[in-house]
Amino acid sequence: MENVRKSFGDNQVLAGIDLQFQRGETTAIVGPNGAGKSTLIKCLLGLVRPDHGRLLIGGLNAQHNAAARRLVGYMPQHAEFPGGMTGRDMIRLVEELRQEDRAPDLSLVRTLGLGADLEQPFRTLSGGTRQKVSAVLASMFAPHVYVLDEPTAGLDPVAGAALKDHMAAERERGATTLLTSHVMADLEELADRVVFLLDGRIRFDGTMNELRELTGRERLERAIATLLEGDAA
């Protein structure tokens, strides 16, 4: 991300973001509501066009090259699926849209215990089960980059642990992950690096240990609170 800026009317949401994410690195994007996290993610996904700057994925311009977006697996906080469709329908749809020569990886179907739920219409499924389907869809073609927005929201502890184990394995494979969550324990368990946004600007970018040393706080939640207090002061 090179000098990415975005405003909505007079409201500047991103004020010149420069970030580089490494292969096999998991980065937690944190900050209070309104800090710019969602807009940053939407720019990366091509859902919002920045006013200025570039976003490159694998050297490809994410705004103008559909091949760049094929490298990304996205798991939104609240996936919206057509109520009459089933999880199996969505898997087939993604296969048809992607037209890949390789078979999709559906190992998460078993890992997350979906089974017969894939044959049920979405309107009958719980939020947690829909979240499991969303995880399967994001992982189908071993993306180079994962963008995960509150990935464990609505999941029971067993499914949440299984998903985190899967993401740890994907990191070992070399996948790059951008992660947002209000569950600090998830970020502490998964993230190598923390990017703290405030008012559309990067106020901290470093490892978990560097954040702890800077703030004198062991827990991520307390460390972020200390950053906020310091900025207010």
Secondary structure in CASP SS format (residue, H / E / C, confidence):
PFRMAT SS
TARGET T0000
AUTHOR 0000-0000-0000
METHOD secondary structure of the structure
MODEL  1
M C 1.00
E E 1.00
N E 1.00
V E 1.00
R E 1.00
K E 1.00
S E 1.00
F E 1.00
G C 1.00
D C 1.00
N E 1.00
Q E 1.00
V E 1.00
L E 1.00
A E 1.00
G E 1.00
I E 1.00
D C 1.00
L C 1.00
Q C 1.00
F C 1.00
Q C 1.00
R C 1.00
G C 1.00
E C 1.00
T E 1.00
T E 1.00
A E 1.00
I E 1.00
V E 1.00
G C 1.00
P C 1.00
N C 1.00
G C 1.00
A C 1.00
G C 1.00
K H 1.00
S H 1.00
T H 1.00
L H 1.00
I H 1.00
K H 1.00
C H 1.00
L H 1.00
L H 1.00
G C 1.00
L C 1.00
V C 1.00
R C 1.00
P C 1.00
D C 1.00
H E 1.00
G E 1.00
R E 1.00
L C 1.00
L E 1.00
I E 1.00
G C 1.00
G C 1.00
L E 1.00
N E 1.00
A C 1.00
Q C 1.00
H C 1.00
N C 1.00
A H 1.00
A H 1.00
A H 1.00
R H 1.00
R C 1.00
L C 1.00
V E 1.00
G E 1.00
Y E 1.00
M E 1.00
P C 1.00
Q C 1.00
H C 1.00
A C 1.00
E C 1.00
F C 1.00
P C 1.00
G C 1.00
G C 1.00
M C 1.00
T E 1.00
G H 1.00
R H 1.00
D H 1.00
M H 1.00
I H 1.00
R H 1.00
L H 1.00
V H 1.00
E H 1.00
E H 1.00
L H 1.00
R H 1.00
Q C 1.00
E C 1.00
D C 1.00
R C 1.00
A C 1.00
P C 1.00
D C 1.00
L C 1.00
S H 1.00
L H 1.00
V H 1.00
R H 1.00
T H 1.00
L C 1.00
G C 1.00
L C 1.00
G H 1.00
A H 1.00
D H 1.00
L H 1.00
E H 1.00
Q C 1.00
P E 1.00
F H 1.00
R H 1.00
T H 1.00
L C 1.00
S C 1.00
G H 1.00
G H 1.00
T H 1.00
R H 1.00
Q H 1.00
K H 1.00
V H 1.00
S H 1.00
A H 1.00
V H 1.00
L H 1.00
A H 1.00
S H 1.00
M C 1.00
F C 1.00
A C 1.00
P C 1.00
H C 1.00
V E 1.00
Y E 1.00
V E 1.00
L E 1.00
D E 1.00
E C 1.00
P C 1.00
T C 1.00
A C 1.00
G C 1.00
L C 1.00
D C 1.00
P H 1.00
V H 1.00
A H 1.00
G H 1.00
A H 1.00
A H 1.00
L H 1.00
K H 1.00
D H 1.00
H H 1.00
M H 1.00
A H 1.00
A H 1.00
E H 1.00
R H 1.00
E H 1.00
R H 1.00
G C 1.00
A C 1.00
T E 1.00
T E 1.00
L E 1.00
L E 1.00
T E 1.00
S C 1.00
H C 1.00
V C 1.00
M H 1.00
A H 1.00
D H 1.00
L H 1.00
E H 1.00
E H 1.00
L H 1.00
A C 1.00
D C 1.00
R E 1.00
V E 1.00
V E 1.00
F E 1.00
L E 1.00
L E 1.00
D C 1.00
G C 1.00
R E 1.00
I E 1.00
R E 1.00
F E 1.00
D E 1.00
G E 1.00
T E 1.00
M H 1.00
N H 1.00
E H 1.00
L H 1.00
R H 1.00
E H 1.00
L H 1.00
T H 1.00
G C 1.00
R C 1.00
E C 1.00
R C 1.00
L H 1.00
E H 1.00
R H 1.00
A H 1.00
I H 1.00
A H 1.00
T H 1.00
L H 1.00
L H 1.00
E H 1.00
G H 1.00
D H 1.00
A H 1.00
A C 1.00
END
